[in-house]
Amino acid sequence: MVRQITTPLDDATIASLKAGDQVLLSGIVYTARDAAHKRLAALISEGKELPFDLNGQVIAYIGPTPAKPGDPIGSAGPTTSMRMDPYAVTLMERGLKGMIGKGARSQQVRDGMVQHRAVYFAAIGGAGALAAKKVTSAELVAYEDLGPEAIRKLHVDGLPLFVVNDIYGSDLYEDGVARYRKD
């Protein structure tokens, strides 16, 4: 069964999600990759205000390509999530509830998701053009100098994702390997 969920994410929604769930995500999603995460972490360490409120929000680890005329965004495929691991717990401590990317997360980040009640979603790698079709609008929020890695506010409608890590410590990747090895 595919679940339809909407941002901002609340604790009840987060608690209802389990590793392996298929979801269609709608609402606002922010984009940010390595350089933007480094700047967000610096602002936090300096006690300065962030360019957007993290409470209940989802960050997608994508750096979209330029939009074709008439489209809000170009291809929007995920990047490897572990590059954001040094910053993820700090952002969860400030209210971040969801992350979208590809690949496994560190144990520290997985523990942070349990402690701070957040989830990690996987987007389908190689399907950035399909994901872009689920974006209805895109707006630059911060760090225009980073080009495609600038922070953008996307409105998405039915973005297909899988829950990889939930607040119960489950991991879809590890569970899948364990099931495969049993057979």
Secondary structure by P-SEA (a helix, b strand, c coil): cbbbbbccccaaaaaacccccccccccbbbbbcaaaaaaaaaaaaaccccccccccbbbbccccccccccccccbbbbcccccccccaaaaaaacccbbbbbccccaaaaaaaaaabbbbbbccccaaaaaaaaccccccccccccccccbbbbbccccccccccccccccaaaaaaaaaaac
